Every structure is written in structure tokens, then in C-alpha cells.
Amino acid sequence: MSDNQLRVVWIYPDLLSTYGDQGNVLVVERRARQRGLDVARLDVRSDQPIPTSGDIYLIGGGEDRPQRLAAERLRRDGGLHRAVENGAIVFSVCAGYQILGHEFINDLGQREPGLGLLDVVSVRGEGARCVGDVLADIDPRLGLPPLTGFENHQGVTHLGPTARPLANVRLGNGNGTGDGTEGAYNDTVFGTYMHGPVLARNPLIADLLLKLALDVNALPPTDDRWYEALRNERIASAQQPA
């Protein structure tokens, strides 16, 4: 942060904003304002340069062709790399998660280079599409309650040695590899397949992003009754017999 202002950047809403993922930036912005923070939100379209001075960057999901276009433009732009080098926090969902890895399969059936900000590689799954509610236990090192979200993807994402699983699934598929992992993260870069939007269903993840951006261990309390009602409803629904 500079000038006591938190800078939140929503990347390519014109390409990557399926399944309500734009809700993630709304949750981060709201929870920051509830703590009295001055927030500058910037929605960056795909024909605009990525600013390098943001604090938190959010990327959503998208269809195969928009995903390829987004990856091409982000590689060419280079701003997100420079932002991460400056210490920025990045949170990505589904197609955005794959883009942050080393490569994924594009809409032409070809291997598309990613940004290499996460040590993951994504391929096209051969089995049934991963669709439905997910319940997973987040890495204990992050100190967060169980993850709830909705997955809808054909991709399978394999983690390399420097990527930690964000969570381990109790219900659902997660990364699709069969090893029970969901998502990945390193110190400042996070990826998940969860929609929902995921930060509305998991507001303490949004708070984690804020704490990392602010470099603090705790935030002032806020009213979480609405979020907890949503979480409890979705968790209970996921656990109902099919």
C-alpha cells in the first residue's frame, strides 16, 4: 500500500468473469471498506495495460478461447509478473488458475504457455467433467476453515514441487488428478477451481488476502452473519445424499 490506499485490480472482466467470479473483487473491496480502508478498485480490460502498483490482483474463469486470448495478452503485457515481483497478491479462479501455471491446453487443442507464476501444469481431462459442490480442508498453515465452492471444469492440474495444495477435498474433485488436492499456492499467488463466487462463500480467504497485502497478522472484526449463513447453507447442501 501507498498513501494509505489499498489498490485492488480485477483483470480482464471482458474475458474472464464466468459463474459470478466478479463477486470476488466485490467481496475484497467490501471487506476492506468495512475495516475503514480506503480502496481504489481498477477493472482492467484486455485492451488495457496491467498496472504494476496494485496490492491485490483477481482473475476469474472463462471459456477456452477467451482463456487463450487472456494468456496471450498477459504474457505480452508482462505487468502481472512485475507486480508479483513488487510483492503483490494474486488470487485466480479456474481458467485464471490455469493461466498462472506453466501451460494449459487451449481451445485449439494445443499446449498454451502460461505465466509461470504457479508451479502447475494443466491438461485436458479424459473422464467426466468435474461439476458440483466441493467441500475441502484448507492447508492448516493458512489457518482457515473448510473451503466451500462449486467446480465446473474439464481441466486436470498437476502440482510441481514448489506449489502447495490449497486444500484437500472431502467432497468433489478439485484439481482432477485423483490425489484429493484442490488448488495451489505459493507465498503470494493463489489458484483454485472454486466458483461460487468463492470469496463470498469463504470470506476469511478474502481476509487472508487483505492481511498479506497489509502485512498484518489480524484485522478488526466485522459482521459475518450473512457470510456464515451462506456458508452453512452451501456446506449442508453439499453433504446431502445425492
Beta strands, then each sheet from edge to edge (+ up, - down):
strand 1: 5-11
strand 2: 38-44
strand 3: 56-59
strand 4: 89-93
strand 5: 103-105
strand 6: 111-113
strand 7: 120-124
strand 8: 130-138
strand 9: 147-153
strand 10: 155-159
strand 11: 167-171
strand 12: 181-182
strand 13: 184-185
strand 14: 189-192
sheet 1: 2+ 1+ 3+ 4+ 14+ 13-
sheet 2: 5+ 6-
sheet 3: 7+ 10-
sheet 4: 9+ 8- 11+ 12-
end
